[in-house]
Amino acid sequence: MVLPDGRTVRFRGKADRVDEAADGSLRVIDYKTGVPPGIAEVQVGFAPQLTLEAAMVSRGAFAEVPREPVLTAIYLKLGGADGGFVRELKFKDVPFAEVVESHFSGLKLLLEQFARESTPYLSRPHPKFAGRGADYDHLARVKEWSATGGLAAAAGDSP
């Protein structure tokens, strides 16, 4: 992918599995030992792994896989009390291909934004949905700011 400033971004990845169905359509499969993300979580872009893998497949990113649109994707949950389950990414009122292209366009937009030096790197871009102990909390001094209730910021003190 080429960004507006001329820089090239190359994606590399390894899909757990890409199947070709009898009708020639492709399906991306991700094996999960933990809890797979929910359909809504994927659709809004909080868990775009499979949709971005589908975008990569359709753009020829995997040499051993035909350069074709991926029609579906599934999470295959392994193990657990029930032995596991299959969660197919079927979105309500939105075709899978549309979500794939939306996520790919969103990724490109995000890369374009972060290519600009003026774009801040937020440790919690969606704080309402951040779990406890996010990866970059220590850099953002989240515990410090949380302990003061934001009073230091209101008083004009900087971290």
LINPE-V656720 format. One record per pair of residues at least 12 apart in sequence whose C-alpha atoms are under 6 Angstrom apart, sorted by the first residue. I is the first residue (numbers start at 1). J is the second residue. Records with the same first field share a line. If there is no record, write none. Layout:
I=J / J
This chain:
16=30
17=29
26=70 / 71
27=70 / 72 / 73
28=73
29=73 / 74 / 75
30=75
31=75 / 76
32=76 / 77 / 78
33=77 / 78
51=100
54=70
73=88 / 89
74=87 / 88 / 89
75=87
123=136
